[in-house]
Amino acid sequence: MVRFKSRYLLCEVNVTDRNSLSLLDDRSINAMVKGAVSRMHGDYGAALCNIGFTVKYVNAHTGIVFLRCRKSHYRTIWSALPFIATLENRGHKVPCFLNCLHVGGTIRTCQKFLVRYNTQQLHRMLPNCQSEGRSERMEVEKAVLSCSIVKGQENEYELDSEEEEDIPEPPFHADRH
């Protein structure tokens, strides 16, 4: 059996009005990306985008999106992402752009990157918290502490082994004394 290798693009949808993120769904993002690839790369790019391209995860609260495509042509899709200018859904057009944060071989590596990225963002926000009762600062500190992965909790974030890429182990060398 032949196994097709995939690449996962971790993207962030940036909009001016955070309330318009509620319009995000997998069909609208799929149409946005396929339209951008078709405009930038023509029929060839559209055909590549139809083979093995899926939207694996959409979070309408944070604007985080996981896109999966074949390893051989992820750069075609990646190069078209900056040309997405509007999000269309339910008759609404919202100006937006996609920011590709990470490209990984598995969803798990993208999740680990996202945890580190969110922790860095929270650490950047922490000095800017200016509240008299320090409640805002305490909430941000609590969020920073809650988003770190502890050794015992790593198994909770694992996905099926089908999603992970096979990585060959290094050859075994016995000590010769």
Buried (B, 14 or more C-beta within 10 A) or exposed (E): EEEEEBBBBBBBBEBEEEEBBEBBEBEBBBBBBBBBBBEBBEEEBBEBBEEBBEBBBBBBEBBBBBBBBBEBBBEBBBBBBEEBEEBEBEEEEBEBBBEBBBBBBBBBBBBBBBBBBBBEEBEEBBEEBEEEEEEBBEEBBEBBEEBEBEEEEEEEEEEEEEBBBEEEEEEEEEEEE
